[in-house]
Amino acid sequence: MPSIELRTRQSLALTPRLQQSVRLLQLSALEFQQELRTALDTNPFLEYDSSEAEDVALAGTTPSDGEDANVSAADTLAAAEPDGLPAENSASDPLESAGQDDMPADFSGDYGSRSSARQNGDADGSDPAEWARSQPTLREQLHDALRLYRLDDRDRAVARFIIEALDEDGYMRQSLADLADSVDLEPTLTEEELLVALRLVQSLDRPGLGARSLSECLALQINALPANTPGRDVARQIAEHHLERLARREQAELQKQIGCSAEELRVACALVRKLDPKPGNCYGRAEDNYVVPDVLVRQARNKWVVSINPAVQPRARIHRMYAQLFAQSAGASRSPLAQQLQEARWLIRNAQQRFDTIQRVAECIVAHQKAFFQYGEIALKPMVLRDVADELGLHESTISRATGNKYMATPRGIFEFKHFFPRELGTESGGTCSAAAVRALLKEMIAAENTRDPLSDVTLAKMLADQGVLVARRTVAKYRHLMKVPPAELRRQL
């Protein structure tokens, strides 16, 4: 018989605000800026705070709390809180610390000033570097060179098609037959026409561009050298027929196949190694690939100080006029705008909490890895996420989100937070060392080796064992591969 019964059960559920806090924490700096910009464009209760944005960006400090231009979120929201609108209980949120309700709503940085300047059409606050001419790309350079040639419309169109078919390294990876089938021209384009256009493109700029293989790329560069260049003829034979033997350092076999002396072979091999296998990399790139650090680490009075990068802290605040007008309206608590006001409050507080968590994690990392900032990679200690979680009193998953896609600018360069969590390796004395320290030792050993008799992986493992670090040969090979160091037979130089 079907029946109806009631059962009580406890379950853990994430509130919308907690879900937003978790999501904001795991975003990168650029993703967070885009998220906040979207909120500023869609939520009427949020506005750009352009007051003194340029001064804050130059000084790298936040304005004082007493300035009238920067109104705290708590004061603004208290004045705008409509009667009957339920107040937010911050104590129920485990991710929010005590006293979070009184934090300022403005964020230091130059994001707001640049955004507002672009919206108003005012270029006075823009960065002059944005107007600087970037380095021309490979295709731009070749198109400019092609304009100097007198060609008919068909030949120019075919040459332009060849230029657009080149990859970023400057190679023609597709076959001419496939290219001929993909072009819609009348009459039908032939492979002979494409080959003529390819030869023209290969002569437009740097030798080696438009090559269809590495062998052709090197051969084009060798042909462009003066005829009296020592080893030119032997180098051409190596580039066209014996590149694999050159890579395997088979000097005796090369000398036998080519029929030259040992000295001629040495000069030719040195000439081939000086050539550029990727000539397209000498040009600018169309896309901008760069990293924006989340925190800045500097030394002040023998102490390492961690601060949030002002460039990733957009200035935003509650729109005071809109909030006051909404509070004075009748039935404000039942209006759909009440939810947007609540979301504005959540966004500001969760954003500030995101920065606080990132800074706490960064400070803990710097405190654990002080030796790294003084001595470099070789002094990096083994550390796991649980170490930071236990010290800060946070969950390990929170530390994982706070370290993912986050970067730290230090005097030694820009590093991802994950870089400071190397795995632990045992030593002969029973202690531990980090995998990063082992890689640093390997790098020093390889840099100091005799290039005529390079160190093998077995020898490197024995040298590490002599210093008390016990690693297997395959571990050495793996670390060497991660450092993009070729094996010993490819590092040997005659």
N, C-alpha and C positions, 0 to 999 in steps of 0.2 A: 504494500500500500504506500503510495507517495505521501510524504509528510513534510511539514515545514517546521524548522527548528532554528533557534538563534544560538550563535557561538561567538564568544569574545576571543579576539586574537590581537596580539601586538605586532606591529610591523614598523619598519623604519622607512620613511619617505623623505625625499628631498623637496624642500619648498622651492618655488620659482626663484626666490632670491638666492638661495643656496646654490641652485643649478647655475645661475648667472655668475656667481662668485667663482665656482669651479671652472666654468668655461673661460672666463676672463683670465684666470691665473695661468692656464695652459697655452694662451695665445702668445705668439711672438710679438716683438715691439711693433713691427709694421702692421701685423694683423690687428693688434689692439688699437692702433691709430685709426685704421679703417673702420673698426667696429664703433669707436666713439664718434667718428665723423658721421657715420650713418645715423647714430642716435641723435646727434646735434641737428641733423637735417630733417628728422622726422618727428621729434618730440618738441612741442611748442614751449615746454617749460625749461628747456635747456638752451643756453646761448654761449657763444664764444665770449671769453673774457679777454678783450684786447688791451685792457689797461696796463700800461707799463710792460707790455710783452717784450719789447725790444730791450729794455733795461734788464729784465730778468734773464733774457737769453744771453746777453753779454756778460752779466755778472755771475750767472750760474747759481743765483740764490733766490729764495722766495721772498716776496715783499713782507713787510712786517704786518702783524695781525691788526695793528691799530689803524691801518690805512682805510679810508672810506671806500676806495674803489673796489677793494676785495672784501666782499661780504661773506661771512661764514655760512655754510649750509644750514647749520643748526638754527642760527638767528633768522635766516630767510624763511626756512620751513616753519619755524615756530609762529612767525607772523602770518604765514599763508595757510596754516593748518585750518581747514574748515571744521565747523562744529559737526560732531557726529562721525567724522572720518576716523577710523580706528588707528591709534598710534602704533608704531612698529615696536615690537618687543625685541630689542637687540640681544637680550640675555639668552633668548631661545636659540640663537644662531651660534653653533659651536665654532664657526670660523671667524667670528668677529670678536675682537678683544674689548676689554673694558674701556670706557671713555671714548668710544668710536663716534658717538653721536655728536661730539663737539669739535670734530675735525673740520678744517677749512674746506670749502668747496672749490677754491681756485687751485689750479695746478700750475707750477712753474714750468716755463718752457716757451718756445717760440712758435709752437704749432698754431695756436690761435691767431697770432698776429699775421702770419703768412696767409692763413686761410681767409681771414677777414679782409686782408689787403687784396687778395685775388677776387673776392666777391664784390668788393667795392670798386674794382678796376684801378686801384691805387698801386703803383709799382714802387713807391718810395720805400716800403718795408720789405721788398723782395730781396732775395739773395742775388748779388751780381753774378755769382758763379752759374746761376741757372741760365743766364744769357750767353755764357761762354761757348765758343765753337768747339765741339768735341772733335776728336780725331776721326777722319773719314773712314768709313768702313771699306771692306774689300770691294764690294760691288760699286759703291760710290766712286772710288778711285778709278776703277776700270771704265765705268761709264764716262767719267770726265776725260780719260785718255782717248776713248773711242771717238769723242766729238772732234778730235783733231784730224781725223781721217775723212777723206772725201769718198763716200760710198753711196750707192743707190739705196733706195728705200728697202728693198728686199735683203740685200747684204747686211745693212745696218740692223734690220730686225732680227736676222739670224744670229749676228754677233751678240746682240743684247740678250737673246734667248740663251746663248751659251754662257754668258756672264751670270745670268740668274740661276743657271743650273749648277754652278760651282758651290761646293760646301764651304764651311767656315775655315777649313784648312787650305783652301785653294785648289782642291782636287775636283776632277770631273768623274764622279763615281758611276754615273749611268752610261750605258753603252750608246753609241751614236745611233744604232738601229732603233732603240727604244725612244730616243729623243725625236727621231724623225717621225715616228708614229704618233707622238703626242703633240706635234705642231700642226695647226690647221692653216695651211697656206696654199694658195693657188698660183702656179702649179705645185704639185706635191713636192715637198722638200726631200732631197736625196742625201745619202750619207756623205757623198763627195762634197756637197755644199757645206755640210756641218763640219767636215774635216778642214776645209779651207777656213771657215770661220774660227774653228778651234785654234788653228795655227796663228791666226791674227790675234786672238785673245792672249795666246801664250807670249806674244811679243809686245803686249801693251805696257807691261810694268815689270815687276820683279821676275827674274828667270825662275822657272819651276811652276808658275801658276798655270792652271788648266791641264796639269798632267793627269793621266789616267791611272797611274801606278807610282809607287815609290821609286821604282827603277827609272821610269821616264822623268820624274821630277828631278832626280839627281843628275840624270844625263843632260837635261836642259840647262841646269846650272853649270855643269862642266863645259858644255859647248859654248856658253857665254863667256868663259874665261879666255884670256889672251892665248894665242897659239903657242907662245914660248913659256907657258906656265910649266914648271917642273912636275913631272908625273901625270900630265893631263891625259895622255893617250891610255896609259895603264889604268888610271882612275875611271875613264869612260868604259873600259872593258869590265872592270869590277862592278860598276853601277848597272851595266846592262845585263850581265850574265852571272855574277858571282857574289851577290849581296848576302846570301845565306852563309856561304863559306866565310865571308868577312865577319859576320855576326858571331860565328862559332870559333873565330880566331884560328882558322886552319891555314896558317901561313905557308907551310910547306906545300900543301895541295894547291893553294892559290899560285904560288911561284911556278909549280909544275904546269898548271893549266894555261897560264898566261905566257910563260916562257920569258921571264924577266929576271933580273938580279934581285938579291935580297934588299939592296939599298933602294932600287927603283920601286920595289913593292912597298917598302916602308914609307917612302915619300908619297906614293899614290894613296895608300891607306890613310895617312894623315890628312891628305887633301879631301878624301871622301867624308871623313868624320867632321870636317869643318863646314860641310854643306848643311843647308836648312831643310829638314824633311817635311816641315809644315810652313811653307812660305806665307800662307794666308793668315797666320797668327800675328804677323807684323802689323796688321791693320786694326783699326778700332772695331769695337763690337756694337751691334745695334741695340742690345739690351744693356741695362745697368744692373750688374750683379754686385751687391755690396751688403755688408752687415752693419746694422745699427746696434751698438752695444746698449745693454739695459742698465748697467752700472759702470761707474768709473772708480778705479782704484789708484790712489796716489799716496806717496809717503810724505808725512808732515811730522816733524820733530821726532824722528825715529819710530813713528807709528804708521801703520797702514790704515788709511781712512777710506771707507766705502761710501759712495753717494750715488743716488739715482741720476742717470743721465738726463739733464733738463730737456734735451731734444725729444725724448720719448714721453714727456709728461705734458699732454695737451692742457691748455687752460680752458676750463669749462665751469659753469656755475648755473644755479637755478635762476631763471628769468624773474627778477624781483617784481616787475610790474604785472606780468601775467599771473604770477602766483598770488599777489595781493588782490587783483581783480577777481580771480577765481574764488578766493576765500570769502569775498564779500557778496558773491552771487548766491541766490537762493537755491537750495537743494543741491549744494556742491557735492555732498557726500554721495549722492545718487547719480551724479553725472559721469559719463564715460571718461571725462578728462581727469577724474580723480585717480583712475588707474594709471594714466600717463604721468601724473605728478608723483605717484608712488614709485613708478619705474624710474623716474628721474632721480629720486632720492636713492634708490637702490644702486643705480649705475654710478653715481658719484661716490658713494661709500664703498662699494665693491671695487671700484677703480683704485681708490686710495688704499684699501686693504691689500690689493694686488701688489702695489708698490712696496707697502710695508713688509709683506711676506718675502718678496724678492730681495729686499735689502737685508732682512734678517738672515736669509739663507746665504747671501753673498758674504756677509760679515762672518758667519760661521765658517764658511769655506776658507776665507782669508786667514782667520785665526788658526785653522788646522794646517794650512799650507804656507805658513810664513817663510819657511826655508825655500820654497819655490821662488818667491819674489826676490830673494837675495842671491840664490845660487843657480837657479834655472831648473831644467827638467830633471837633472840628476838627483835633485833633492825632493822630488815629488813623493809624498807619502801615500801608501795605500789607504783608501777611504771608501766607505759604502754609504748609501742613502740613509741607512738606519742610524749611522753615527750622528748625522745632522738631525734626523727626526727625534732621536732621544734627547739631544741637547736642547732643542727648541720646543719640545713638548708637542710636536705635530705628528700627524700620521705620515707614514712613509709614502703613501700615494700623493699626499700634498707636496712633499719634497720633490717627488718625481715630476709633478706638473710645474713646480716652480723652477726646475732646472732644465726642462725641455725647451729647446729653441730660445734659450736665453744666453746672452753673451756678455763678457766682462772685458773692459778695456783696461789694460795694465801697462806699466812701463816696458814689459817684455813682449807686448803685442796684445791682440784681441783673441780671447779663448772662449770656447763654449763652456758653460758650467759643467757639463758632463766630462770635460777634459780633466777636471780635478778629482775624479773618482776612478783612478786606475785600479785594476785588479791586484790582488796580493800574491806575491811569490815568496817561497821559502828560501832561506839561506842555510849555509853549512853550520852556522853557529846556533841555529834554532830560531833566529829572528825572522823578520819579514822585510821585504822591499817591494816597491811598486813596479808594475810592468813598464810604466813610463820611464822609470830610472834605468831599467835594463835596456830599453831602446836607446836612451841617451848614452849609456856605456858602449853599446854596439856602434852607435854613430861615431863616437870618439875613436874607437878601435879601427873602424874602417877608414876614417879620415887620416889616421896616422900610419896606415899600412904601406908596404912597398908596392907600388903599382905594377912592377914587373913580376912580383910574386904575391898576389893578393891572398887574403885570409879566407879559408874555406869555412863553411858553417861548423864543421867539426872542430876546427881550430878555435873559432870564436867561442864555441861552447866550453872548450877547455880553459880558455883565458878567463871566461866568466867564473868558472869553477875555482880557478886560482884566486879570484877575488872574493870567494865565498858565496857566489850566486849560483845555485844549482838549477840549470835549465837544460832541456833536451835539445838535440840537434834540430828536430822538426820545429821546436818553439823558436829557435834562432832563425830558421828559414821563414817562419811566419812573420816575425817582427821585421826581418829584412824586407820581406815583400810589402809590408805595411808602410815602410819607409821609402818604398820605390827604389830600392838599391838592387841592382842586378847581381846575379851569382858571381862567384870568383872568376870563372872562366871568361865572363863577359867584361869584367873589370880589369883584366890584364892588359897592360900596354907595353909595347915593344920599345 
